[in-house]
Amino acid sequence: MSLKIRRGLSVLVLGFIVLAGLALALFSYRALVLRETKDILEASSYYSQYIEKSASTQLSIRVSGATTIITNQGSGTLSLKYVFYVIGDKLYPLYLSDANSNCTHVMTPLQNCVINQALTDIEAIVTSDGVVIKPDKKEVIVESAYLVKMSHLPINISTTDDLSDYFGVPGDQISIPLRGQNISNSVVGNITYVVEANEIYRNANIMGGNAVFGALLVGQSPRDPSKYNLLVVMLNNNSPGNRTNITINNNPLLFNTTNYIAEVIRLRIDGFSGTISIVNTSSPGTIIASNTGTPRDVVGPWYYGALTGLALNISGTAEGVVVIRGVNSSIATSIGLNRTYNNYYPYLFVGDIDRNGLIDIVLLTEDASYGNATNTDDRNPANQAKKLVDYSNTPLHLYLNLSSLTGDPSGYIDGAEYQGIVLYTNMLFHDNVYPDNQTIPIPGKQGSYDITEPRDIVRILLVDESGNAYIARTVSISELYLYHRTVISNYTTDSYAWKTQITSYILLPPTGKYRVAIEIQDPYLLDGTINDADITIGLDLFTILPVKRE
């Protein structure tokens, strides 16, 4: 198909008025063959109601073998009636029926339907009620003669320090928040985190029995897959002597210090070798998971131990241990820590969290508990007045270096040479809003919902050589929250977090060079009793499929 015709068709469907024009043109073409096309023209007279439907309807398209798979990525139900596709220089309509697809059935959000034909160049889709949809090219995945080789960008880092060199993250956003140093205002909440110099350990012995946690991440170490990295969030649960039940080099780790009282401790353990297990404290001796795989693998994310009676047993040695103490803001002020800002260091984890051989970067702002529309999501179960809500004031900005793809050592891609990029992003997600079916309002249904605004938690940006950023794709919490269970009951078979793949089509301007960046953030802070979600976001692989210009 010629470039001229492609551009003509693209212009034809821009805006809703032009969508109407497409419907009329298609009617004229198809009327000689199918009288059913009359429905499109009649439906188009009700433009006002279709503007809203078109805006809320999103379809992703994937060609697999001899079939075309369409997924309803929008917020409402729909069924399809026509598909208009291109072969050569001609536009063809396909009337959908039960004989050639199941797309005429009602498709709920995230549901697929299958057309029994490989349609590699779909230009428009018409629903059964006459809405003309131009599929969003960000979501379309098709094979093309103009695609060049696929390039994988695994995350080759060992610690959070490597984020500066590998992704261009400013050092002050990810440095250890030592007491007395200036802190970047990247993450702000009800807690100020600080590290004492004498609580950074190297080659340390660590032991713990029935150590209560709120959230826990366990992954294989990037340096040595036989070892483990852990991020343990422990709450001040008013235990006798303020004990955490963890010892480091035979010294008990306490919530009390001579300087301040910690509300929460985030313990980072890197390069651990030894035994790890999660136990049920209400049934002494019952092991839920372990690093021996009995009864299941401990590698992965774990939540709400303080609520559900789960605790951590650990015994062995670690290459590094850092104690990160979280202080209530009022206490922080009284001891001279006059800030409520934190950098990202306390919230970041690096390791293979699902044993797939790929290193994950995980942002964890969850601390202790889940909530709902009438209760704060992150509270200390031992002291309900202690709110542990965090949110991102500045997103964590990760630049992708495309030099292995383009040969340009600067990491930029030239818009004069490349038309666009198809970017596949593997993503892990979890949040602490419960119940799952009342996370975000469903149109037309009543009820109380914790989140009233589906804010963006991921943005994919195109950044020019002057530093100007353009949003190419956004991922809101509403796109991901259905992929996981906030609370699980069967520890043998269920998992808290699931991985999914986000697909983005990034169109490049025809002039200039650009970099691609990923922004991740927790955009929610307490707003009365709502919009206070805390989240887990993980990334492990970026796959890029560049499209060259004709």
VOLOFI-551985 format. One record per residue (C-alpha): residue number from 0; y, x, z. Coordinates in steps of 0.5 Angstrom, whole numbers. Each point is the difference from the previous one (the first is absolute). Example, Ala and Ser with C-alpha at 12.3 -4.5 7.8 and 13.67 -1.06 7.14 Angstrom:
BEGIN
resi:0 | v:-9 | u:25 | w:16
resi:1 | v:7 | u:2 | w:-2
***
This chain:
BEGIN
resi:0 | v:0 | u:0 | w:0
resi:1 | v:7 | u:3 | w:-2
resi:2 | v:5 | u:2 | w:5
resi:3 | v:5 | u:-5 | w:-3
resi:4 | v:-4 | u:-6 | w:1
resi:5 | v:-2 | u:2 | w:7
resi:6 | v:7 | u:1 | w:2
resi:7 | v:2 | u:-7 | w:-4
resi:8 | v:-6 | u:-3 | w:5
resi:9 | v:3 | u:3 | w:6
resi:10 | v:7 | u:-3 | w:-2
resi:11 | v:-3 | u:-7 | w:-1
resi:12 | v:-2 | u:-1 | w:7
resi:13 | v:5 | u:3 | w:4
resi:14 | v:3 | u:-5 | w:5
resi:15 | v:-2 | u:-7 | w:0
resi:16 | v:5 | u:-3 | w:-5
resi:17 | v:-4 | u:5 | w:-5
resi:18 | v:-7 | u:-2 | w:3
resi:19 | v:2 | u:-7 | w:-2
resi:20 | v:1 | u:3 | w:-7
resi:21 | v:-6 | u:3 | w:0
resi:22 | v:-4 | u:-7 | w:2
resi:23 | v:4 | u:-3 | w:-6
resi:24 | v:-2 | u:6 | w:-5
resi:25 | v:-7 | u:-1 | w:2
resi:26 | v:0 | u:-7 | w:0
resi:27 | v:2 | u:0 | w:-8
resi:28 | v:-5 | u:5 | w:-1
resi:29 | v:-6 | u:-3 | w:3
resi:30 | v:2 | u:-7 | w:-1
resi:31 | v:-4 | u:0 | w:-7
resi:32 | v:-6 | u:2 | w:4
resi:33 | v:0 | u:-3 | w:7
resi:34 | v:3 | u:-6 | w:2
resi:35 | v:0 | u:2 | w:7
resi:36 | v:6 | u:4 | w:-1
resi:37 | v:4 | u:-6 | w:1
resi:38 | v:-1 | u:1 | w:7
resi:39 | v:4 | u:6 | w:0
resi:40 | v:6 | u:-3 | w:-3
resi:41 | v:0 | u:-6 | w:4
resi:42 | v:-1 | u:4 | w:6
resi:43 | v:6 | u:5 | w:-2
resi:44 | v:5 | u:-6 | w:1
resi:45 | v:-1 | u:0 | w:8
resi:46 | v:3 | u:7 | w:0
resi:47 | v:3 | u:0 | w:7
resi:48 | v:-7 | u:-1 | w:3
resi:49 | v:-3 | u:5 | w:-4
resi:50 | v:5 | u:6 | w:2
resi:51 | v:-2 | u:0 | w:7
resi:52 | v:-7 | u:0 | w:-2
resi:53 | v:1 | u:5 | w:-5
resi:54 | v:3 | u:5 | w:5
resi:55 | v:-6 | u:-1 | w:5
resi:56 | v:-5 | u:1 | w:-4
resi:57 | v:-3 | u:6 | w:-1
resi:58 | v:-6 | u:2 | w:-4
resi:59 | v:-4 | u:7 | w:-1
resi:60 | v:-5 | u:1 | w:-6
resi:61 | v:-5 | u:5 | w:-1
resi:62 | v:-5 | u:1 | w:-6
resi:63 | v:-7 | u:1 | w:2
resi:64 | v:-5 | u:1 | w:-6
resi:65 | v:0 | u:-7 | w:-4
resi:66 | v:4 | u:-4 | w:6
resi:67 | v:7 | u:0 | w:2
resi:68 | v:1 | u:-1 | w:8
resi:69 | v:6 | u:-4 | w:2
resi:70 | v:2 | u:0 | w:7
resi:71 | v:5 | u:-5 | w:4
resi:72 | v:5 | u:5 | w:3
resi:73 | v:5 | u:-5 | w:2
resi:74 | v:1 | u:-5 | w:6
resi:75 | v:-3 | u:-6 | w:-3
resi:76 | v:-6 | u:-3 | w:-4
resi:77 | v:0 | u:-1 | w:-7
resi:78 | v:-5 | u:-1 | w:-6
resi:79 | v:1 | u:3 | w:-7
resi:80 | v:0 | u:-4 | w:-7
resi:81 | v:2 | u:5 | w:-5
resi:82 | v:0 | u:7 | w:-1
resi:83 | v:5 | u:3 | w:-6
resi:84 | v:-3 | u:7 | w:-2
resi:85 | v:2 | u:5 | w:-6
resi:86 | v:-5 | u:3 | w:-5
resi:87 | v:4 | u:5 | w:-5
resi:88 | v:6 | u:-4 | w:-2
resi:89 | v:-2 | u:-7 | w:2
resi:90 | v:1 | u:-4 | w:6
resi:91 | v:-6 | u:-4 | w:2
resi:92 | v:-1 | u:-6 | w:5
resi:93 | v:-7 | u:-1 | w:3
resi:94 | v:-1 | u:-7 | w:3
resi:95 | v:-4 | u:1 | w:7
resi:96 | v:-6 | u:-5 | w:1
resi:97 | v:-6 | u:1 | w:5
resi:98 | v:-4 | u:2 | w:-6
resi:99 | v:4 | u:7 | w:-1
resi:100 | v:3 | u:1 | w:7
resi:101 | v:0 | u:-3 | w:7
resi:102 | v:8 | u:1 | w:0
resi:103 | v:1 | u:-8 | w:0
resi:104 | v:-2 | u:-1 | w:7
resi:105 | v:4 | u:1 | w:6
resi:106 | v:2 | u:7 | w:2
resi:107 | v:2 | u:1 | w:7
resi:108 | v:4 | u:7 | w:1
resi:109 | v:-4 | u:6 | w:-1
resi:110 | v:-5 | u:-4 | w:-4
resi:111 | v:-3 | u:3 | w:-6
resi:112 | v:-2 | u:-4 | w:-7
resi:113 | v:-3 | u:3 | w:-6
resi:114 | v:1 | u:-1 | w:-7
resi:115 | v:-6 | u:1 | w:-4
resi:116 | v:4 | u:5 | w:-5
resi:117 | v:3 | u:7 | w:0
resi:118 | v:7 | u:-2 | w:-1
resi:119 | v:4 | u:7 | w:1
resi:120 | v:7 | u:-2 | w:-2
resi:121 | v:2 | u:-7 | w:3
resi:122 | v:7 | u:-2 | w:-1
resi:123 | v:0 | u:-6 | w:4
resi:124 | v:-4 | u:-5 | w:4
resi:125 | v:1 | u:-8 | w:1
resi:126 | v:-2 | u:-4 | w:6
resi:127 | v:-3 | u:-7 | w:0
resi:128 | v:7 | u:-3 | w:2
resi:129 | v:4 | u:4 | w:-6
resi:130 | v:3 | u:6 | w:4
resi:131 | v:0 | u:6 | w:-5
resi:132 | v:-1 | u:7 | w:3
resi:133 | v:1 | u:6 | w:-3
resi:134 | v:-5 | u:5 | w:4
resi:135 | v:4 | u:5 | w:4
resi:136 | v:-1 | u:7 | w:-3
resi:137 | v:-1 | u:3 | w:7
resi:138 | v:-6 | u:-4 | w:1
resi:139 | v:-3 | u:1 | w:-7
resi:140 | v:-6 | u:5 | w:-1
resi:141 | v:-2 | u:0 | w:-7
resi:142 | v:-3 | u:6 | w:-4
resi:143 | v:4 | u:3 | w:-6
resi:144 | v:0 | u:5 | w:-5
resi:145 | v:6 | u:3 | w:3
resi:146 | v:-2 | u:1 | w:7
resi:147 | v:-2 | u:8 | w:1
resi:148 | v:-4 | u:3 | w:5
resi:149 | v:-1 | u:-3 | w:7
resi:150 | v:3 | u:4 | w:6
resi:151 | v:-2 | u:0 | w:7
resi:152 | v:4 | u:2 | w:6
resi:153 | v:-4 | u:1 | w:6
resi:154 | v:4 | u:1 | w:7
resi:155 | v:-2 | u:8 | w:1
resi:156 | v:3 | u:1 | w:7
resi:157 | v:-2 | u:2 | w:6
resi:158 | v:5 | u:-2 | w:5
resi:159 | v:6 | u:-5 | w:0
resi:160 | v:4 | u:7 | w:0
resi:161 | v:-2 | u:1 | w:-8
resi:162 | v:3 | u:-7 | w:-1
resi:163 | v:7 | u:4 | w:-2
resi:164 | v:-3 | u:5 | w:-5
resi:165 | v:-5 | u:-5 | w:-3
resi:166 | v:4 | u:-6 | w:0
resi:167 | v:7 | u:2 | w:1
resi:168 | v:1 | u:-3 | w:7
resi:169 | v:6 | u:2 | w:4
resi:170 | v:-2 | u:5 | w:6
resi:171 | v:3 | u:-4 | w:5
resi:172 | v:-3 | u:-6 | w:-2
resi:173 | v:-7 | u:3 | w:2
resi:174 | v:1 | u:5 | w:5
resi:175 | v:-3 | u:0 | w:7
resi:176 | v:6 | u:-4 | w:4
resi:177 | v:1 | u:6 | w:6
resi:178 | v:4 | u:-2 | w:6
resi:179 | v:7 | u:2 | w:-1
resi:180 | v:0 | u:0 | w:-8
resi:181 | v:4 | u:-4 | w:-5
resi:182 | v:-4 | u:-6 | w:-2
resi:183 | v:0 | u:-3 | w:-7
resi:184 | v:2 | u:-7 | w:0
resi:185 | v:-6 | u:-2 | w:-4
resi:186 | v:-4 | u:-5 | w:4
resi:187 | v:3 | u:-4 | w:6
resi:188 | v:-3 | u:-5 | w:5
resi:189 | v:0 | u:-1 | w:7
resi:190 | v:-3 | u:7 | w:2
resi:191 | v:2 | u:7 | w:-1
resi:192 | v:-5 | u:5 | w:-1
resi:193 | v:0 | u:7 | w:3
resi:194 | v:-4 | u:6 | w:0
resi:195 | v:0 | u:6 | w:6
resi:196 | v:-1 | u:7 | w:-3
resi:197 | v:-6 | u:1 | w:5
resi:198 | v:-4 | u:-6 | w:-2
resi:199 | v:-1 | u:3 | w:-7
resi:200 | v:-7 | u:3 | w:0
resi:201 | v:-4 | u:5 | w:-4
resi:202 | v:-7 | u:0 | w:0
resi:203 | v:-1 | u:-5 | w:6
resi:204 | v:-6 | u:-3 | w:3
resi:205 | v:1 | u:-7 | w:1
resi:206 | v:-4 | u:-5 | w:4
resi:207 | v:1 | u:-8 | w:1
resi:208 | v:-5 | u:-5 | w:3
resi:209 | v:2 | u:-8 | w:-1
resi:210 | v:7 | u:2 | w:-2
resi:211 | v:4 | u:-6 | w:-2
resi:212 | v:3 | u:0 | w:-7
resi:213 | v:5 | u:-5 | w:-3
resi:214 | v:-1 | u:2 | w:-7
resi:215 | v:-5 | u:6 | w:-3
resi:216 | v:0 | u:4 | w:-6
resi:217 | v:-6 | u:4 | w:-2
resi:218 | v:-1 | u:4 | w:-6
resi:219 | v:-4 | u:6 | w:-3
resi:220 | v:5 | u:7 | w:1
resi:221 | v:3 | u:2 | w:-7
resi:222 | v:-2 | u:7 | w:2
resi:223 | v:-7 | u:-1 | w:2
resi:224 | v:-4 | u:-7 | w:-2
resi:225 | v:-4 | u:2 | w:6
resi:226 | v:5 | u:-1 | w:5
resi:227 | v:5 | u:-6 | w:2
resi:228 | v:7 | u:-2 | w:0
resi:229 | v:2 | u:-5 | w:5
resi:230 | v:7 | u:-4 | w:2
resi:231 | v:-1 | u:-3 | w:7
resi:232 | v:5 | u:-5 | w:2
resi:233 | v:-1 | u:-1 | w:8
resi:234 | v:4 | u:-5 | w:4
resi:235 | v:2 | u:1 | w:7
resi:236 | v:-5 | u:-5 | w:3
resi:237 | v:2 | u:1 | w:7
resi:238 | v:-7 | u:3 | w:2
resi:239 | v:0 | u:4 | w:6
resi:240 | v:3 | u:6 | w:0
resi:241 | v:3 | u:-1 | w:-7
resi:242 | v:-6 | u:3 | w:-3
resi:243 | v:-1 | u:-1 | w:-7
resi:244 | v:-8 | u:3 | w:1
resi:245 | v:2 | u:5 | w:-5
resi:246 | v:0 | u:8 | w:2
resi:247 | v:2 | u:6 | w:-4
resi:248 | v:-2 | u:6 | w:2
resi:249 | v:-3 | u:-3 | w:7
resi:250 | v:7 | u:-2 | w:1
resi:251 | v:1 | u:-8 | w:1
resi:252 | v:5 | u:-3 | w:-5
resi:253 | v:4 | u:-5 | w:4
resi:254 | v:5 | u:-5 | w:-1
resi:255 | v:4 | u:2 | w:5
resi:256 | v:4 | u:7 | w:-1
resi:257 | v:6 | u:3 | w:4
resi:258 | v:5 | u:-2 | w:-5
resi:259 | v:-2 | u:-7 | w:-2
resi:260 | v:-5 | u:-6 | w:0
resi:261 | v:-3 | u:0 | w:-7
resi:262 | v:-1 | u:-8 | w:-2
resi:263 | v:-5 | u:3 | w:-5
resi:264 | v:-3 | u:6 | w:-3
resi:265 | v:-2 | u:2 | w:-7
resi:266 | v:-5 | u:5 | w:0
resi:267 | v:-1 | u:5 | w:-6
resi:268 | v:-7 | u:3 | w:0
resi:269 | v:-1 | u:5 | w:-6
resi:270 | v:-6 | u:3 | w:-2
resi:271 | v:-5 | u:-3 | w:5
resi:272 | v:-7 | u:3 | w:1
resi:273 | v:-4 | u:-4 | w:5
resi:274 | v:-2 | u:-7 | w:1
resi:275 | v:4 | u:-7 | w:-1
resi:276 | v:-2 | u:-7 | w:2
resi:277 | v:3 | u:-6 | w:1
resi:278 | v:-3 | u:-4 | w:6
resi:279 | v:0 | u:-7 | w:3
resi:280 | v:3 | u:1 | w:7
resi:281 | v:-2 | u:-7 | w:2
resi:282 | v:-7 | u:1 | w:-2
resi:283 | v:-1 | u:8 | w:3
resi:284 | v:-4 | u:4 | w:-5
resi:285 | v:1 | u:-4 | w:-6
resi:286 | v:2 | u:4 | w:-6
resi:287 | v:4 | u:-4 | w:-5
resi:288 | v:0 | u:6 | w:-5
resi:289 | v:-1 | u:8 | w:0
resi:290 | v:1 | u:6 | w:-4
resi:291 | v:-7 | u:0 | w:-1
resi:292 | v:0 | u:-6 | w:-4
resi:293 | v:-4 | u:-4 | w:6
resi:294 | v:1 | u:-6 | w:0
resi:295 | v:5 | u:1 | w:-5
resi:296 | v:5 | u:5 | w:-2
resi:297 | v:6 | u:1 | w:4
resi:298 | v:4 | u:3 | w:-6
resi:299 | v:6 | u:-5 | w:-1
resi:300 | v:5 | u:-4 | w:3
resi:301 | v:-1 | u:-4 | w:7
resi:302 | v:5 | u:-5 | w:3
resi:303 | v:1 | u:-3 | w:7
resi:304 | v:-5 | u:3 | w:4
resi:305 | v:4 | u:-1 | w:6
resi:306 | v:0 | u:-8 | w:-1
resi:307 | v:-7 | u:0 | w:-2
resi:308 | v:-4 | u:5 | w:5
resi:309 | v:-1 | u:6 | w:-5
resi:310 | v:1 | u:7 | w:2
resi:311 | v:0 | u:7 | w:-3
resi:312 | v:-5 | u:5 | w:3
resi:313 | v:1 | u:7 | w:-3
resi:314 | v:-3 | u:7 | w:2
resi:315 | v:1 | u:7 | w:-4
resi:316 | v:6 | u:5 | w:-3
resi:317 | v:6 | u:-1 | w:-4
resi:318 | v:4 | u:4 | w:-4
resi:319 | v:6 | u:-3 | w:2
resi:320 | v:2 | u:-6 | w:5
resi:321 | v:7 | u:-2 | w:0
resi:322 | v:2 | u:-5 | w:6
resi:323 | v:6 | u:-5 | w:-3
resi:324 | v:3 | u:-4 | w:6
resi:325 | v:3 | u:-6 | w:-1
resi:326 | v:6 | u:-2 | w:5
resi:327 | v:3 | u:-7 | w:1
resi:328 | v:7 | u:0 | w:-3
resi:329 | v:3 | u:-1 | w:7
resi:330 | v:-3 | u:5 | w:3
resi:331 | v:1 | u:5 | w:-6
resi:332 | v:8 | u:-1 | w:1
resi:333 | v:-1 | u:1 | w:8
resi:334 | v:-3 | u:7 | w:-1
resi:335 | v:4 | u:2 | w:-6
resi:336 | v:-3 | u:-2 | w:-6
resi:337 | v:5 | u:-4 | w:-2
resi:338 | v:-3 | u:-2 | w:-7
resi:339 | v:-4 | u:-6 | w:-2
resi:340 | v:-2 | u:4 | w:-7
resi:341 | v:-7 | u:3 | w:-1
resi:342 | v:-2 | u:4 | w:-6
resi:343 | v:-6 | u:-1 | w:-4
resi:344 | v:-5 | u:5 | w:4
resi:345 | v:-3 | u:-5 | w:5
resi:346 | v:-2 | u:-5 | w:-5
resi:347 | v:-3 | u:4 | w:-5
resi:348 | v:-7 | u:2 | w:-1
resi:349 | v:-4 | u:5 | w:-5
resi:350 | v:-7 | u:-1 | w:-1
resi:351 | v:-6 | u:-3 | w:-4
resi:352 | v:0 | u:-7 | w:3
resi:353 | v:-6 | u:-3 | w:-4
resi:354 | v:-4 | u:6 | w:-2
resi:355 | v:1 | u:0 | w:-7
resi:356 | v:2 | u:7 | w:-1
resi:357 | v:7 | u:-1 | w:-1
resi:358 | v:6 | u:1 | w:5
resi:359 | v:4 | u:-6 | w:3
resi:360 | v:7 | u:0 | w:2
resi:361 | v:1 | u:-5 | w:5
resi:362 | v:6 | u:-3 | w:3
resi:363 | v:-2 | u:-4 | w:7
resi:364 | v:5 | u:-4 | w:4
resi:365 | v:-5 | u:-4 | w:3
resi:366 | v:-1 | u:1 | w:8
resi:367 | v:-3 | u:-5 | w:4
resi:368 | v:-1 | u:-7 | w:-2
resi:369 | v:0 | u:-5 | w:-5
resi:370 | v:5 | u:-6 | w:1
resi:371 | v:2 | u:-7 | w:-4
resi:372 | v:6 | u:-4 | w:-1
resi:373 | v:2 | u:-1 | w:8
resi:374 | v:-2 | u:7 | w:2
resi:375 | v:2 | u:7 | w:-1
resi:376 | v:-5 | u:3 | w:-4
resi:377 | v:0 | u:7 | w:3
resi:378 | v:0 | u:-1 | w:8
resi:379 | v:-4 | u:4 | w:5
resi:380 | v:-6 | u:-4 | w:2
resi:381 | v:1 | u:3 | w:8
resi:382 | v:8 | u:-2 | w:0
resi:383 | v:2 | u:-5 | w:-5
resi:384 | v:7 | u:1 | w:1
resi:385 | v:-1 | u:7 | w:-3
resi:386 | v:1 | u:-1 | w:-8
resi:387 | v:-2 | u:5 | w:-4
resi:388 | v:3 | u:-2 | w:-7
resi:389 | v:2 | u:5 | w:-5
resi:390 | v:3 | u:0 | w:-7
resi:391 | v:2 | u:5 | w:-6
resi:392 | v:8 | u:1 | w:0
resi:393 | v:-1 | u:5 | w:-6
resi:394 | v:-6 | u:-1 | w:-4
resi:395 | v:-5 | u:6 | w:-1
resi:396 | v:2 | u:3 | w:-7
resi:397 | v:-6 | u:3 | w:-4
resi:398 | v:1 | u:3 | w:-6
resi:399 | v:-6 | u:1 | w:-5
resi:400 | v:0 | u:7 | w:-4
resi:401 | v:-2 | u:-2 | w:-7
resi:402 | v:0 | u:7 | w:-2
resi:403 | v:-8 | u:0 | w:-1
resi:404 | v:1 | u:-6 | w:-5
resi:405 | v:6 | u:3 | w:-4
resi:406 | v:0 | u:7 | w:1
resi:407 | v:7 | u:0 | w:2
resi:408 | v:1 | u:4 | w:7
resi:409 | v:5 | u:-4 | w:2
resi:410 | v:-4 | u:-6 | w:1
resi:411 | v:4 | u:-4 | w:-4
resi:412 | v:-2 | u:-5 | w:-6
resi:413 | v:4 | u:0 | w:-6
resi:414 | v:2 | u:-7 | w:-3
resi:415 | v:1 | u:2 | w:-7
resi:416 | v:-8 | u:2 | w:0
resi:417 | v:-3 | u:-5 | w:4
resi:418 | v:1 | u:-8 | w:0
resi:419 | v:-3 | u:-1 | w:7
resi:420 | v:-5 | u:1 | w:5
resi:421 | v:-5 | u:-4 | w:3
resi:422 | v:-1 | u:2 | w:7
resi:423 | v:-6 | u:-2 | w:4
resi:424 | v:1 | u:1 | w:8
resi:425 | v:-6 | u:-1 | w:5
resi:426 | v:3 | u:-3 | w:6
resi:427 | v:-3 | u:-1 | w:7
resi:428 | v:4 | u:-6 | w:4
resi:429 | v:-1 | u:-4 | w:7
resi:430 | v:5 | u:-4 | w:4
resi:431 | v:0 | u:-3 | w:7
resi:432 | v:2 | u:-7 | w:-2
resi:433 | v:-5 | u:-5 | w:2
resi:434 | v:-3 | u:-5 | w:-2
resi:435 | v:0 | u:3 | w:-7
resi:436 | v:1 | u:-7 | w:-3
resi:437 | v:7 | u:-1 | w:3
resi:438 | v:3 | u:7 | w:-1
resi:439 | v:4 | u:-2 | w:-6
resi:440 | v:2 | u:-8 | w:-2
resi:441 | v:-4 | u:-3 | w:-5
resi:442 | v:5 | u:-5 | w:-4
resi:443 | v:-1 | u:-7 | w:1
resi:444 | v:-4 | u:1 | w:7
resi:445 | v:3 | u:0 | w:7
resi:446 | v:-1 | u:4 | w:6
resi:447 | v:2 | u:6 | w:4
resi:448 | v:1 | u:7 | w:-4
resi:449 | v:1 | u:7 | w:3
resi:450 | v:3 | u:2 | w:-6
resi:451 | v:5 | u:-4 | w:-4
resi:452 | v:2 | u:6 | w:-5
resi:453 | v:-5 | u:3 | w:-4
resi:454 | v:4 | u:7 | w:0
resi:455 | v:-2 | u:6 | w:-4
resi:456 | v:-4 | u:5 | w:3
resi:457 | v:-1 | u:4 | w:-6
resi:458 | v:4 | u:2 | w:-6
resi:459 | v:-1 | u:4 | w:-6
resi:460 | v:6 | u:3 | w:-2
resi:461 | v:3 | u:4 | w:-7
resi:462 | v:5 | u:5 | w:2
resi:463 | v:4 | u:4 | w:-5
resi:464 | v:2 | u:7 | w:0
resi:465 | v:7 | u:-2 | w:4
resi:466 | v:-4 | u:-3 | w:5
resi:467 | v:1 | u:-8 | w:-2
resi:468 | v:-6 | u:-4 | w:2
resi:469 | v:-2 | u:-6 | w:-4
resi:470 | v:-5 | u:-5 | w:3
resi:471 | v:-6 | u:0 | w:-5
resi:472 | v:-5 | u:-4 | w:5
resi:473 | v:0 | u:-3 | w:7
resi:474 | v:-6 | u:-2 | w:4
resi:475 | v:2 | u:-5 | w:6
resi:476 | v:-4 | u:-2 | w:6
resi:477 | v:-2 | u:-6 | w:-3
resi:478 | v:-4 | u:4 | w:-6
resi:479 | v:-4 | u:3 | w:5
resi:480 | v:-2 | u:-4 | w:6
resi:481 | v:-5 | u:-4 | w:-3
resi:482 | v:-5 | u:7 | w:-1
resi:483 | v:-1 | u:1 | w:8
resi:484 | v:-2 | u:-4 | w:6
resi:485 | v:5 | u:1 | w:6
resi:486 | v:-6 | u:-1 | w:5
resi:487 | v:-7 | u:1 | w:-1
resi:488 | v:-6 | u:-2 | w:5
resi:489 | v:-6 | u:3 | w:-3
resi:490 | v:1 | u:8 | w:1
resi:491 | v:-7 | u:1 | w:-4
resi:492 | v:2 | u:-3 | w:-7
resi:493 | v:8 | u:-1 | w:0
resi:494 | v:6 | u:5 | w:-1
resi:495 | v:7 | u:-1 | w:2
resi:496 | v:3 | u:3 | w:-6
resi:497 | v:-2 | u:-1 | w:-8
resi:498 | v:3 | u:5 | w:-6
resi:499 | v:2 | u:-3 | w:-6
resi:500 | v:3 | u:2 | w:-6
resi:501 | v:7 | u:-1 | w:-2
resi:502 | v:2 | u:0 | w:-8
resi:503 | v:7 | u:2 | w:-2
resi:504 | v:3 | u:0 | w:-7
resi:505 | v:6 | u:5 | w:0
resi:506 | v:4 | u:-1 | w:-6
resi:507 | v:4 | u:7 | w:-2
resi:508 | v:7 | u:0 | w:-3
resi:509 | v:0 | u:3 | w:-7
resi:510 | v:5 | u:6 | w:3
resi:511 | v:0 | u:4 | w:6
resi:512 | v:-5 | u:3 | w:4
resi:513 | v:-3 | u:-4 | w:6
resi:514 | v:-4 | u:1 | w:7
resi:515 | v:-5 | u:-5 | w:3
resi:516 | v:1 | u:-2 | w:7
resi:517 | v:-4 | u:-4 | w:5
resi:518 | v:3 | u:-3 | w:6
resi:519 | v:-3 | u:-3 | w:6
resi:520 | v:2 | u:-3 | w:6
resi:521 | v:0 | u:-5 | w:6
resi:522 | v:6 | u:-5 | w:-2
resi:523 | v:-1 | u:-4 | w:6
resi:524 | v:3 | u:0 | w:7
resi:525 | v:0 | u:-6 | w:5
resi:526 | v:4 | u:-6 | w:-2
resi:527 | v:0 | u:-4 | w:6
resi:528 | v:-8 | u:-2 | w:0
resi:529 | v:-1 | u:1 | w:-8
resi:530 | v:0 | u:6 | w:-5
resi:531 | v:-2 | u:5 | w:5
resi:532 | v:-6 | u:2 | w:-4
resi:533 | v:-3 | u:7 | w:1
resi:534 | v:-4 | u:3 | w:-5
resi:535 | v:-5 | u:6 | w:-3
resi:536 | v:1 | u:2 | w:-7
resi:537 | v:-4 | u:6 | w:-3
resi:538 | v:0 | u:3 | w:-7
resi:539 | v:-6 | u:5 | w:-2
resi:540 | v:1 | u:0 | w:-8
resi:541 | v:5 | u:-1 | w:-6
resi:542 | v:-3 | u:0 | w:-7
resi:543 | v:5 | u:0 | w:-5
resi:544 | v:-2 | u:-2 | w:-7
resi:545 | v:6 | u:2 | w:-5
resi:546 | v:2 | u:-4 | w:-6
resi:547 | v:4 | u:4 | w:-6
resi:548 | v:5 | u:-3 | w:-4
resi:549 | v:-2 | u:-2 | w:-7
***
